[in-house]
Amino acid sequence: NLNISDEVLARSFYVNGLAGSLNPVSTNHRQVHINLGLCQFHLPYRLSVKEGEKVSIPQVWPGKIKVWTAEGVHRLARRLKDNEELSNCRVEELSEDRVTITGPFGNIFELETVVDEEQLKFLFQ
């Protein structure tokens, strides 16, 4: 769970930017669920169901959030840079298959391209 202060911006970043898929809203109407590979991000934007108070200060994860992707990281980085809504995101290219992205809420994501099936097997042993 990472508390967010803007549901629309979160959808834009995690879905349009990082190419995650949005889970449909079911019984929980105070958070967004994003699937990204084998992971799911729960992004609450309301603190409680009963009171409905909004999150005012987004939560920043201490350290980096590592994400492996089959999509080339430079293509993903370009998509972020080209999205005006995500202009406050910072992209730093570390190598041919690794980038660091500082998202709109201050979290740092290190994305790495999965080169082949053997590498993927190693990651999920």
Buried (B, 14 or more C-beta within 10 A) or exposed (E): EBBBBBBEBBBBBBBBBBBBEEBEEEEEEBBBBBBBBEEEBEBBBBBEEEEEEEBEEBBBEEEBBEBBBEEBBBEBBEBBBEBEEBEEBEBEEEEEBBBBBBBBBEBBBBBBBBEEEEEEEEEEE
